[in-house]
């Protein structure tokens, strides 16, 4: 049977009643009615219908989305829609015309049109739909078509879950446990749905007199004890994030839901939405050693940063094209910084693990050649080409560095620089300023608004201008060594004195094959070698495998010049390889170097990585259904 927990925990609770005034009033036009059933889940199919009434005379275009909230590239959802038909209000068949791959047009009708179709879905993540005998995991843009020009209509959707399935979603419930509503198309398309025999844990957070329910639903094959442990971890992380902003986000209908899928057939992902998030991994909680907590932390931070502190270029979201913004370095990158930071502050990650993770992220940006081709704003604008986008022609891997780690390092830089130059300020203060300026009033921002907010919080326009000119519109970075030293952390070469050539080749046809593009400024690049070239000999001796390559480098020092023979697209070539020092860097706690922390370093580290004061509440409880 279908449980009614969503009804009981949202619109009819005191929390929902208190917060109902925050939801915009619903439009008065006739509601759009969706219906979805799963007669053949083993074949990954759903039967879907959508009905529009009170349509004006003339053609009506029905279409599938080409993009999805939280994604920045094109995704052609229409390719999984087939067996499309339409009828009018009397049930008479209607003609459908199709002139492009993305939609269907009804030329004439009687004011009512119902379109029916079959949907195929077998990818479970934050972008697509997966239907099988264990669940229906639905991203709305990948599931439902809509009529162009009718975006402001309220929506009602009826689900037909399989026996034993429950329904989890941020959509507003009704008195019928299988029927949910959305105030308009924007909210509907932003509201993923999980139907399965999931388990639930929930707890409350407060903001003065307001109370919100935080719910963790998990479709997983682990034990109840595993979920209890994970929910307790999540509660601590949520509390630390609320402490950053000083208050929870005002969740519509009084609740926020984590839609977790930890099943073998799922694909790893995390996708934020206004009052919920999809978090998926193909390993169980125990098998992953509860590493899923970092994705949960990242996505929950988005309920402030992106969902309410929102780039103007994403508001409203256009489902017919790729949605790009130059501010993903903050929207995604700063979120990437705060994800693990909230976990370590919550005591759910050992300090050494956090520093090792930070070290890898920082090293990746310090050593990338991509920064010579653009700063974080440029990398943000390249999102439509890389955000799970598909193309068959090769791309120069050296010109792009993901805005996730790029923005995370920028957040680290700003956090440490604020603490250095303004002893009473931290990055938390900057995020609270953005929350006051743009999040609470839900006033979207343009790139320059971010610089203005930094000047407001510091009271130092020159500092804000310098930071943005150097590291946001530009691609320079500060000297991290003295910044990290404040916390008793040492930035040093990972392999001092080691010789290095660049990309690590792998054993191939008659020699070592270079499997990735060589990077500008590396010895292999300067010697003229690139991806798919086969190294035949170095310094007159053949090198047959990776171990031999490693031994070769170990036998030399930076500055050594070695003749190299290689095969490039059918022809043998010769060049000279000039080795350089290994550029990799690492961050090491001073204690591991035998150095005792000073009192100032201890205070700094505690202020940065230690827990924020929170008011503990009752632990998560299981759904009683």
Backbone torsions as a table, in degrees:
resi	resn	phi	psi	omega
1	UNK	NA	157.1	179.9
2	UNK	-86.6	122.7	178.9
3	UNK	-76.3	150.9	-178.1
4	UNK	-105.1	28.2	-176.7
5	UNK	-60.8	-35.6	-178.0
6	UNK	-62.9	-38.6	175.8
7	UNK	-64.4	-48.3	-175.1
8	UNK	-67.5	-23.8	-173.2
9	UNK	-103.3	1.2	-179.3
10	UNK	-124.8	-96.8	-165.3
11	UNK	-62.7	-23.1	-175.6
12	UNK	-99.8	1.7	-179.9
13	UNK	-86.6	160.9	174.0
14	UNK	-57.2	-37.0	179.2
15	UNK	-59.8	-43.9	-179.2
16	UNK	-66.7	-39.0	179.2
17	UNK	-62.4	-39.9	179.2
18	UNK	-64.2	-35.1	-172.7
19	UNK	-100.1	-0.1	-175.7
20	UNK	-60.7	-30.8	-177.6
21	UNK	-66.6	-17.8	-179.3
22	UNK	-78.5	-17.5	-178.4
23	UNK	-81.8	135.8	178.9
24	UNK	-61.7	149.4	177.9
25	UNK	-65.3	143.9	-178.5
26	UNK	-74.2	143.3	175.5
27	UNK	-62.5	163.6	-175.8
28	UNK	-99.5	-4.1	-179.8
29	UNK	-68.2	158.9	-177.8
30	UNK	-58.0	136.1	-176.0
31	UNK	-68.2	146.4	169.1
32	UNK	-80.4	136.0	-177.4
33	UNK	-116.1	117.0	175.5
34	UNK	-104.9	152.0	177.7
35	UNK	-145.0	132.5	-179.3
36	UNK	-139.5	131.6	179.8
37	UNK	-132.6	165.7	-172.4
38	UNK	-133.6	68.5	-177.6
39	UNK	-69.3	-23.1	-178.1
40	UNK	-133.2	63.9	-177.2
41	UNK	-64.4	-26.8	179.5
42	UNK	-65.5	-20.3	177.0
43	UNK	-102.5	10.3	174.2
44	UNK	63.6	33.5	-178.1
45	UNK	-114.3	149.3	171.5
46	UNK	-129.8	149.5	173.2
47	UNK	-103.8	124.2	-171.8
48	UNK	-125.7	142.9	169.7
49	UNK	-137.3	152.9	176.2
50	UNK	-139.7	134.1	-178.3
51	UNK	-122.1	128.5	172.5
52	UNK	-114.8	133.4	176.4
53	UNK	-117.3	166.6	178.3
54	UNK	56.9	38.8	176.5
55	UNK	-80.4	143.1	174.3
56	UNK	-71.2	157.0	179.0
57	UNK	-62.1	147.4	178.6
58	UNK	119.0	172.5	-177.4
59	UNK	-62.4	146.0	174.9
60	UNK	-124.3	126.9	179.3
61	UNK	-99.7	126.5	173.2
62	UNK	-106.8	137.7	-175.1
63	UNK	-147.6	157.5	171.6
64	UNK	-97.1	153.1	179.0
65	UNK	-67.2	156.5	172.4
66	UNK	-114.8	-2.0	177.6
67	UNK	-150.0	170.5	-172.4
68	UNK	-144.4	141.4	179.1
69	UNK	-54.4	132.5	-176.6
70	UNK	93.2	-14.6	175.5
71	UNK	-111.0	152.0	-174.0
72	UNK	-121.6	4.5	178.3
73	UNK	-115.3	173.5	177.3
74	UNK	-80.5	140.9	175.8
75	UNK	-138.2	115.2	-170.3
76	UNK	-84.9	83.5	-175.3
77	UNK	-69.6	-22.2	-178.4
78	UNK	-63.8	-19.3	-176.1
79	UNK	-68.0	-16.3	-179.8
80	UNK	-104.9	18.2	178.3
81	UNK	-113.8	130.1	-178.1
82	UNK	-154.2	176.4	-176.6
83	UNK	52.9	52.4	-175.9
84	UNK	-88.7	133.8	176.2
85	UNK	-144.6	167.7	-178.9
86	UNK	-146.9	148.6	174.8
87	UNK	-135.2	160.9	177.1
88	UNK	-92.7	-168.6	-175.3
89	UNK	-65.8	-21.8	178.0
90	UNK	-95.3	4.9	-180.0
91	UNK	84.1	8.8	179.3
92	UNK	-79.9	138.3	179.9
93	UNK	-60.4	141.5	177.0
94	UNK	-113.4	150.1	176.7
95	UNK	-75.4	137.9	173.7
96	UNK	-117.6	130.6	174.0
97	UNK	-113.8	150.3	-178.6
98	UNK	-138.7	118.6	-178.6
99	UNK	-117.7	-4.3	177.0
100	UNK	-147.1	167.3	-173.6
101	UNK	-74.9	-8.4	-165.6
102	UNK	-102.5	-10.6	-175.6
103	UNK	-162.5	-178.6	-177.4
104	UNK	-136.7	145.5	-178.6
105	UNK	-120.0	133.9	172.3
106	UNK	-99.0	110.9	-174.5
107	UNK	-67.9	-43.0	-178.5
108	UNK	-138.7	157.1	-176.1
109	UNK	-165.4	178.1	179.9
110	UNK	-105.0	18.9	-177.9
111	UNK	101.8	-14.0	176.8
112	UNK	-127.5	133.5	177.3
113	UNK	-134.7	129.1	170.7
114	UNK	-115.8	122.7	177.0
115	UNK	-106.9	132.2	177.9
116	UNK	-119.3	146.1	178.7
117	UNK	-159.8	167.0	173.7
118	UNK	-104.3	136.9	177.9
119	UNK	-114.8	133.3	172.0
120	UNK	-104.0	133.3	178.7
121	UNK	-151.1	119.7	177.5
122	UNK	-145.7	42.0	167.6
123	UNK	-133.1	115.9	-177.9
124	UNK	-98.5	104.9	176.3
125	UNK	-160.2	-160.0	-178.7
126	UNK	-82.9	-4.3	-173.8
127	UNK	-113.0	-35.0	-170.9
128	UNK	-112.3	-167.0	178.9
129	UNK	-120.3	143.0	174.1
130	UNK	-132.3	126.3	-179.8
131	UNK	-125.1	124.9	175.3
132	UNK	-155.8	177.2	-176.6
133	UNK	-63.0	-13.6	-179.6
134	UNK	-92.7	-24.4	-177.4
135	UNK	-170.4	166.3	165.9
136	UNK	-121.9	112.9	-176.4
137	UNK	-110.6	107.3	-166.6
138	UNK	-119.0	118.6	161.9
139	UNK	-89.2	126.1	-168.3
140	UNK	-60.6	-45.7	179.0
141	UNK	-60.6	-26.3	178.2
142	UNK	-83.4	-3.5	-170.7
143	UNK	-116.8	-43.1	-169.7
144	UNK	-118.4	135.2	170.7
145	UNK	-89.2	168.2	-178.5
146	UNK	-147.5	166.2	-179.7
147	UNK	-93.4	128.0	-179.5
148	UNK	-62.3	139.5	177.4
149	UNK	83.8	4.2	-177.8
150	UNK	-116.3	27.4	-169.7
151	UNK	-66.0	-24.9	-173.6
152	UNK	-86.9	0.0	-178.8
153	UNK	-73.8	144.1	170.8
154	UNK	-68.4	159.3	-172.9
155	UNK	-129.6	138.9	170.1
156	UNK	-122.7	133.8	179.9
157	UNK	-130.4	129.9	176.4
158	UNK	-106.0	124.9	175.7
159	UNK	-100.0	146.9	175.0
160	UNK	-118.5	78.5	-176.1
161	UNK	-70.2	151.9	175.3
162	UNK	-67.6	161.8	179.6
163	UNK	-56.9	129.9	179.5
164	UNK	91.1	-10.7	178.5
165	UNK	-82.4	144.2	169.8
166	UNK	-110.3	170.3	-176.5
167	UNK	-119.9	124.3	175.7
168	UNK	-120.2	128.8	-178.5
169	UNK	-169.8	161.2	172.9
170	UNK	-88.1	-4.0	174.6
171	UNK	-59.6	150.9	-178.2
172	UNK	-76.4	131.2	-180.0
173	UNK	-78.2	168.8	175.8
174	UNK	-129.5	-174.9	177.5
175	UNK	-66.2	-22.3	175.3
176	UNK	-92.1	119.4	-174.7
177	UNK	-65.4	-12.1	179.1
178	UNK	-101.3	1.7	-177.4
179	UNK	-118.5	132.1	-179.9
180	UNK	-131.3	164.3	-177.0
181	UNK	-132.3	159.9	171.9
182	UNK	-137.3	146.9	-175.1
183	UNK	-73.0	-24.8	178.7
184	UNK	-166.2	-179.3	-176.6
185	UNK	-65.2	-38.2	-178.9
186	UNK	-58.5	-47.1	-179.4
187	UNK	-68.6	-40.3	179.7
188	UNK	-59.1	-48.3	-176.5
189	UNK	-68.5	-16.5	-179.2
190	UNK	-96.3	12.2	-169.7
191	UNK	-121.5	85.9	179.9
192	UNK	-65.7	162.0	-175.8
193	UNK	-135.7	135.8	171.8
194	UNK	-121.2	123.2	174.0
195	UNK	-118.3	118.1	-178.8
196	UNK	-173.1	-179.6	174.0
197	UNK	-88.9	58.7	-176.1
198	UNK	-75.2	162.9	172.3
199	UNK	-101.7	154.2	-176.2
200	UNK	-131.2	137.9	167.6
201	UNK	-128.7	142.4	-178.9
202	UNK	-146.3	157.2	176.0
203	UNK	-153.3	171.0	-176.4
204	UNK	-112.7	149.2	169.3
205	UNK	-128.1	152.7	-176.3
206	UNK	-124.2	156.0	173.2
207	UNK	-138.8	89.7	-172.8
208	UNK	63.9	-122.6	179.3
209	UNK	-82.4	-11.1	-178.6
210	UNK	-84.6	142.0	179.2
211	UNK	-129.6	133.8	179.4
212	UNK	-121.6	145.0	175.6
213	UNK	-96.5	124.7	173.2
214	UNK	-101.0	123.7	-173.8
215	UNK	-122.0	133.1	174.6
216	UNK	-112.2	111.8	173.9
217	UNK	-105.2	135.5	-174.4
218	UNK	-135.1	115.4	169.6
219	UNK	-92.1	102.8	-170.7
220	UNK	-151.6	167.4	179.0
221	UNK	-113.3	25.0	176.8
222	UNK	-92.7	-171.3	-177.4
223	UNK	-92.6	160.3	173.6
224	UNK	-57.9	-34.8	179.0
225	UNK	-64.6	-36.9	176.2
226	UNK	-60.4	-45.3	-178.5
227	UNK	-68.7	-36.3	175.3
228	UNK	-58.2	-46.0	-179.6
229	UNK	-64.0	-43.4	-178.4
230	UNK	-66.5	-40.8	178.8
231	UNK	-63.7	-38.9	177.3
232	UNK	-64.1	-39.4	175.0
233	UNK	-62.1	-46.1	-178.2
234	UNK	-61.2	-40.9	179.9
235	UNK	-60.1	-41.1	179.3
236	UNK	-66.6	-40.8	179.4
237	UNK	-66.2	-45.2	178.2
238	UNK	-57.1	-43.6	-179.8
239	UNK	-61.7	-40.6	179.4
240	UNK	-67.3	-35.3	178.4
241	UNK	-71.5	-39.3	175.8
242	UNK	-60.1	-36.5	179.0
243	UNK	-64.4	-30.3	178.5
244	UNK	-62.1	-45.1	-175.8
245	UNK	-93.0	-12.1	-180.0
246	UNK	84.9	-3.6	-179.6
247	UNK	-170.0	153.2	173.3
248	UNK	-70.7	158.8	171.2
249	UNK	-67.0	149.9	-179.2
250	UNK	-78.0	86.8	-174.2
251	UNK	-69.4	125.9	178.9
252	UNK	-59.1	141.7	177.6
253	UNK	64.5	13.3	169.6
254	UNK	80.3	13.3	-177.3
255	UNK	-150.2	158.4	173.4
256	UNK	-132.6	136.0	-173.7
257	UNK	-126.1	126.9	168.2
258	UNK	-87.3	119.5	177.9
259	UNK	-99.5	92.2	-173.8
260	UNK	-98.6	132.5	173.1
261	UNK	-126.2	113.4	179.1
262	UNK	-124.9	73.0	-177.2
263	UNK	-128.0	154.9	-176.2
264	UNK	-59.7	-30.8	-175.8
265	UNK	-83.8	-3.4	-175.3
266	UNK	-84.8	161.4	175.1
267	UNK	-108.2	140.8	-177.6
268	UNK	-65.6	132.2	-177.8
269	UNK	-171.8	171.0	168.8
270	UNK	-150.5	134.0	-177.8
271	UNK	-143.5	118.4	-175.6
272	UNK	-81.0	150.3	173.2
273	UNK	-142.3	174.0	-170.7
274	UNK	-60.2	-45.3	-177.2
275	UNK	-128.0	20.8	179.7
276	UNK	-163.4	172.0	173.7
277	UNK	-151.9	146.3	173.1
278	UNK	-93.6	128.9	175.9
279	UNK	-132.5	120.6	-172.4
280	UNK	-133.5	148.3	174.6
281	UNK	-159.8	138.6	-178.3
282	UNK	-77.2	0.7	176.5
283	UNK	-108.4	152.5	178.5
284	UNK	-71.9	168.2	178.8
285	UNK	-58.4	-48.3	-177.6
286	UNK	-66.9	-42.5	-178.1
287	UNK	-63.6	-32.1	179.0
288	UNK	-90.6	5.0	-177.5
289	UNK	54.8	36.6	175.9
290	UNK	62.1	26.1	177.9
291	UNK	-65.4	-15.4	178.6
292	UNK	-59.4	-15.8	-177.9
293	UNK	-63.1	-28.0	-179.6
294	UNK	-71.2	-38.8	176.2
295	UNK	-65.8	-42.3	177.5
296	UNK	-57.8	-44.2	-178.6
297	UNK	-64.2	-46.2	179.4
298	UNK	-57.6	-50.6	-174.2
299	UNK	-68.5	-34.6	179.7
300	UNK	-67.8	-34.5	177.1
301	UNK	-59.7	-29.3	178.5
302	UNK	-64.8	-18.4	-179.1
303	UNK	-66.0	-20.6	167.5
304	UNK	-96.4	-61.4	-172.4
305	UNK	-86.0	105.5	-179.4
306	UNK	113.6	-51.2	-177.1
307	UNK	-75.0	-29.3	178.7
308	UNK	-126.5	-40.9	166.0
309	UNK	-82.5	90.4	-161.0
310	UNK	-119.3	130.6	175.5
311	UNK	-61.3	137.5	-177.5
312	UNK	-61.6	-29.2	-177.5
313	UNK	-68.3	-15.0	-179.2
314	UNK	-103.9	9.3	-172.9
315	UNK	-131.7	112.7	-5.0
316	UNK	-76.8	162.4	-179.6
317	UNK	-77.1	134.5	179.6
318	UNK	-100.5	113.6	-175.3
319	UNK	-82.0	-0.5	-177.1
320	UNK	-100.7	-3.0	-176.5
321	UNK	-150.7	172.1	173.2
322	UNK	-71.8	134.8	-179.8
323	UNK	-103.4	115.7	-175.7
324	UNK	-118.3	147.1	174.4
325	UNK	-143.6	144.0	176.7
326	UNK	-78.3	5.4	-173.5
327	UNK	-109.8	19.2	178.6
328	UNK	-66.3	-22.6	176.2
329	UNK	-58.5	-31.1	175.8
330	UNK	-92.6	-46.3	-175.8
331	UNK	-60.8	-45.3	179.3
332	UNK	-100.5	-40.3	-174.4
333	UNK	-68.2	-45.9	177.9
334	UNK	-66.4	-33.5	174.6
335	UNK	-63.9	-38.9	177.2
336	UNK	-62.8	-34.0	176.7
337	UNK	-68.8	-46.3	-174.8
338	UNK	-76.1	-20.6	179.4
339	UNK	-56.7	-64.3	178.0
340	UNK	-67.7	-28.7	179.3
341	UNK	-62.8	-41.8	177.8
342	UNK	-66.1	-33.4	179.6
343	UNK	-67.8	-43.4	179.9
344	UNK	-70.8	-37.3	176.1
345	UNK	-63.2	-31.7	179.6
346	UNK	-79.6	-1.3	-179.9
347	UNK	75.9	21.3	-176.9
348	UNK	-107.5	11.7	175.6
349	UNK	-146.8	129.6	176.6
350	UNK	-60.9	145.7	-178.3
351	UNK	-57.3	-41.9	-179.5
352	UNK	-61.4	-37.7	178.9
353	UNK	-66.7	-40.3	179.3
354	UNK	-64.0	-44.8	-178.1
355	UNK	-66.9	-37.0	177.2
356	UNK	-63.8	-40.5	178.4
357	UNK	-66.0	-45.2	176.9
358	UNK	-59.4	-41.0	-179.7
359	UNK	-60.2	-45.2	180.0
360	UNK	-64.8	-41.2	179.5
361	UNK	-64.4	-44.9	-179.9
362	UNK	-64.7	-45.3	179.6
363	UNK	-59.7	-39.8	-179.7
364	UNK	-60.3	-35.5	179.8
365	UNK	-82.4	-36.1	179.8
366	UNK	-63.8	-30.5	-173.4
367	UNK	-103.6	-4.0	-178.0
368	UNK	-72.3	141.8	172.9
369	UNK	-78.0	-9.5	-172.6
370	UNK	-65.1	-27.4	-175.7
371	UNK	-65.0	-21.6	177.0
372	UNK	-72.3	-12.7	-178.6
373	UNK	-104.5	-0.9	177.4
374	UNK	156.9	158.0	178.5
375	UNK	-91.0	-168.6	-174.6
376	UNK	-65.3	-30.2	176.7
377	UNK	-66.1	-41.1	177.8
378	UNK	-63.9	-42.5	179.4
379	UNK	-64.3	-35.6	177.4
380	UNK	-61.6	-41.2	-177.6
381	UNK	-72.3	-13.8	177.3
382	UNK	-86.0	0.9	-177.3
383	UNK	-54.0	-41.4	-179.5
384	UNK	-61.1	-17.2	179.4
385	UNK	-90.3	-14.6	-170.9
386	UNK	-127.7	-18.4	-172.5
387	UNK	-77.9	75.9	-175.8
388	UNK	62.3	20.3	176.5
389	UNK	-73.5	152.7	-177.6
390	UNK	-119.7	132.7	172.8
391	UNK	-155.2	156.3	-175.4
392	UNK	-99.5	-16.8	179.7
393	UNK	-84.1	143.4	-178.7
394	UNK	-64.7	151.4	176.8
395	UNK	-118.5	143.7	176.9
396	UNK	-70.0	106.4	-175.5
397	UNK	-67.6	-15.0	-176.1
398	UNK	-80.2	-11.1	-171.9
399	UNK	-98.6	-1.4	-177.0
400	UNK	-131.1	135.9	169.6
401	UNK	-126.6	126.7	-174.8
402	UNK	-54.4	138.2	177.0
403	UNK	-65.8	-14.3	175.6
404	UNK	-66.9	-65.4	178.4
405	UNK	-68.1	-31.8	179.0
406	UNK	-60.7	-49.8	179.5
407	UNK	-67.0	-33.2	178.3
408	UNK	-64.2	-41.2	177.8
409	UNK	-68.8	-36.1	176.8
410	UNK	-64.5	-39.1	176.4
411	UNK	-64.1	-42.4	176.1
412	UNK	-58.4	-46.5	-179.4
413	UNK	-59.5	-47.8	-177.1
414	UNK	-67.5	-39.4	178.4
415	UNK	-59.6	-48.7	-177.6
416	UNK	-71.2	-34.2	178.0
417	UNK	-70.3	-38.6	176.2
418	UNK	-61.7	-44.4	-179.6
419	UNK	-65.1	-31.0	179.9
420	UNK	-77.5	-44.9	-173.3
421	UNK	-89.9	-25.2	-178.2
422	UNK	-133.4	85.5	-169.2
423	UNK	-54.0	-19.7	-180.0
424	UNK	-97.3	2.2	-176.3
425	UNK	-115.5	150.9	175.4
426	UNK	-140.5	176.4	176.0
427	UNK	-63.6	-28.2	175.6
428	UNK	-56.8	-39.9	179.3
429	UNK	-64.7	-38.8	177.6
430	UNK	-64.0	-43.5	179.6
431	UNK	-64.3	-37.8	177.0
432	UNK	-65.9	-33.8	176.5
433	UNK	-65.5	-43.2	176.4
434	UNK	-62.7	-36.7	178.1
435	UNK	-63.6	-43.6	179.0
436	UNK	-66.8	-41.3	-176.5
437	UNK	-73.4	-40.3	-168.3
438	UNK	-128.5	-29.9	-175.4
439	UNK	-77.9	-56.3	-177.8
440	UNK	-63.1	-44.4	176.7
441	UNK	-79.9	-3.1	-176.6
442	UNK	49.3	53.9	176.7
443	UNK	-110.9	109.2	-174.1
444	UNK	-62.1	156.6	-175.2
445	UNK	-114.2	153.6	169.4
446	UNK	-101.8	163.2	-176.9
447	UNK	-51.4	-40.3	-176.0
448	UNK	-71.6	-20.3	177.0
449	UNK	-63.3	-27.2	179.8
450	UNK	-69.8	-38.1	176.2
451	UNK	-67.9	-41.4	179.4
452	UNK	-60.8	-41.6	180.0
453	UNK	-64.6	-36.5	179.2
454	UNK	-67.0	-38.1	176.3
455	UNK	-66.5	-35.8	179.5
456	UNK	-65.1	-45.3	-173.7
457	UNK	-73.7	-30.9	-179.4
458	UNK	-91.0	-24.2	-171.6
459	UNK	69.9	17.7	-174.7
460	UNK	-132.7	93.8	-178.3
461	UNK	-61.8	-37.7	-178.3
462	UNK	-64.1	-40.5	178.0
463	UNK	-61.4	-46.2	-179.4
464	UNK	-63.2	-45.3	-180.0
465	UNK	-61.6	-43.3	-177.9
466	UNK	-64.0	-44.5	-179.1
467	UNK	-61.7	-46.0	-177.0
468	UNK	-70.6	-39.3	178.9
469	UNK	-65.4	-42.0	-177.2
470	UNK	-71.7	-48.4	-163.5
471	UNK	-120.4	-6.9	179.6
472	UNK	-108.5	-59.9	172.9
473	UNK	-76.7	-29.4	172.9
474	UNK	-96.7	-175.5	-176.1
475	UNK	-125.2	13.5	178.3
476	UNK	-78.5	156.5	178.4
477	UNK	-125.5	156.1	177.7
478	UNK	-74.5	170.8	171.8
479	UNK	-76.6	109.2	-174.7
480	UNK	-76.8	-20.1	-175.5
481	UNK	-58.2	-53.0	179.1
482	UNK	-69.5	-27.9	177.9
483	UNK	-66.2	-45.4	180.0
484	UNK	-72.2	-29.2	-180.0
485	UNK	-61.0	-26.0	177.4
486	UNK	-57.9	-29.9	-177.7
487	UNK	-100.7	13.0	-178.7
488	UNK	70.9	35.5	178.3
489	UNK	-119.9	137.5	-178.8
490	UNK	-110.1	127.4	173.3
491	UNK	-97.2	121.2	-175.6
492	UNK	-148.4	164.2	175.3
493	UNK	-58.9	137.3	-179.7
494	UNK	-72.6	-31.1	-177.9
495	UNK	-136.4	72.1	-174.8
496	UNK	-59.7	133.7	177.4
497	UNK	80.9	-5.9	-176.8
498	UNK	-78.0	141.8	174.6
499	UNK	-80.6	151.3	-172.9
500	UNK	-148.8	145.5	-178.4
501	UNK	-120.8	-17.7	-177.5
502	UNK	123.2	-139.6	-175.4
503	UNK	-54.0	135.6	-179.9
504	UNK	-81.6	115.9	-180.0
505	UNK	-77.7	163.6	179.5
506	UNK	-124.8	154.6	-179.2
507	UNK	-57.1	133.5	-178.4
508	UNK	-144.5	-150.8	-174.5
509	UNK	-76.6	97.6	175.4
510	UNK	77.4	12.7	-179.8
511	UNK	171.4	-156.1	178.5
512	UNK	-100.9	130.2	-178.9
513	UNK	-101.7	133.8	174.8
514	UNK	-81.1	118.4	-170.9
515	UNK	-98.1	-9.6	178.2
516	UNK	-131.6	156.7	177.7
517	UNK	-59.0	137.8	176.0
518	UNK	-75.9	148.2	-173.6
519	UNK	-96.4	141.1	175.8
520	UNK	-54.3	139.3	179.7
521	UNK	89.4	-5.2	177.3
522	UNK	-94.5	155.3	-178.6
523	UNK	-57.3	-43.0	-179.3
524	UNK	-63.4	-41.8	177.9
525	UNK	-61.5	-49.3	-177.6
526	UNK	-65.2	-26.1	178.0
527	UNK	-80.2	-7.8	175.8
528	UNK	99.5	6.8	-179.0
529	UNK	-91.3	152.1	179.0
530	UNK	-148.9	-176.4	-176.3
531	UNK	-53.7	138.4	178.4
532	UNK	78.1	-3.8	173.6
533	UNK	-70.7	147.9	-178.9
534	UNK	-111.3	120.9	178.0
535	UNK	-79.2	121.3	-177.5
536	UNK	-93.9	-40.1	179.0
537	UNK	-158.7	153.8	175.3
538	UNK	-133.0	130.2	-178.1
539	UNK	56.5	35.1	176.0
540	UNK	81.0	1.8	-178.2
541	UNK	-121.8	137.0	177.2
542	UNK	-66.7	148.2	176.1
543	UNK	-125.7	114.7	-168.3
544	UNK	-95.8	-24.0	-174.3
545	UNK	-149.5	175.2	-176.8
546	UNK	-62.3	-35.7	178.9
547	UNK	-63.0	-39.8	178.0
548	UNK	-65.9	-37.1	177.3
549	UNK	-64.3	-44.4	179.3
550	UNK	-62.2	-42.0	179.1
551	UNK	-65.0	-36.9	178.3
552	UNK	-61.2	-47.5	-179.6
553	UNK	-65.1	-37.7	-178.9
554	UNK	-65.8	-24.9	-178.3
555	UNK	-84.9	-1.5	-178.5
556	UNK	-127.4	174.9	-178.5
557	UNK	-130.5	162.0	177.7
558	UNK	-54.8	137.2	-179.4
559	UNK	99.3	-16.7	178.0
560	UNK	-65.5	140.9	179.5
561	UNK	-112.4	124.7	-174.3
562	UNK	-126.7	132.3	173.0
563	UNK	-66.9	140.7	-179.5
564	UNK	-133.4	134.2	175.4
565	UNK	-113.1	137.8	-177.3
566	UNK	-151.9	160.1	177.8
567	UNK	-107.0	126.7	-176.7
568	UNK	-129.9	108.8	178.6
569	UNK	49.9	49.0	172.6
570	UNK	95.3	-18.7	-178.6
571	UNK	-113.1	144.0	177.6
572	UNK	-85.7	137.4	-178.5
573	UNK	-132.9	162.1	177.7
574	UNK	-133.8	146.6	-178.9
575	UNK	-155.8	-172.9	177.1
576	UNK	-121.7	132.0	-179.0
577	UNK	-104.7	116.1	178.9
578	UNK	-103.1	109.3	-176.2
579	UNK	-71.1	148.7	176.8
580	UNK	-127.0	173.7	177.9
581	UNK	-71.5	141.6	177.9
582	UNK	-59.0	121.2	-175.0
583	UNK	-82.6	-7.6	-175.6
584	UNK	-60.5	139.5	178.8
585	UNK	-118.5	159.7	176.6
586	UNK	-144.0	153.0	176.5
587	UNK	-105.1	126.1	-176.7
588	UNK	-124.7	131.1	172.5
589	UNK	-62.5	138.2	-177.3
590	UNK	-58.7	-29.8	179.5
591	UNK	-59.9	-34.1	179.9
592	UNK	-74.9	-12.2	176.3
593	UNK	-99.1	9.3	179.8
594	UNK	77.8	18.0	-178.9
595	UNK	-108.1	130.5	179.5
596	UNK	-79.5	137.1	178.0
597	UNK	-67.5	140.4	172.4
598	UNK	-76.7	160.4	175.8
599	UNK	-55.3	-38.0	-179.7
600	UNK	-66.2	-41.1	178.7
601	UNK	-66.6	-38.1	178.1
602	UNK	-62.8	-44.8	179.3
603	UNK	-64.1	-42.6	-178.7
604	UNK	-62.2	-47.5	-177.4
605	UNK	-63.7	-40.8	179.2
606	UNK	-64.9	-40.6	179.0
607	UNK	-64.5	-34.9	-176.8
608	UNK	-82.9	-50.8	-169.5
609	UNK	-107.4	-7.4	-178.5
610	UNK	-81.0	167.4	-177.4
611	UNK	-67.7	150.4	172.1
612	UNK	-89.8	148.6	178.3
613	UNK	-62.3	129.1	177.3
614	UNK	-135.2	157.3	176.2
615	UNK	-95.4	111.8	-177.4
616	UNK	-67.5	146.0	177.5
617	UNK	-128.4	-178.3	178.0
618	UNK	-58.3	145.1	-179.5
619	UNK	-70.6	169.0	179.8
620	UNK	-59.1	145.5	177.6
621	UNK	-120.7	152.7	-179.7
622	UNK	-81.4	150.9	173.9
623	UNK	-62.9	134.0	-176.7
624	UNK	-80.3	-9.8	-175.0
625	UNK	-74.9	NA	NA
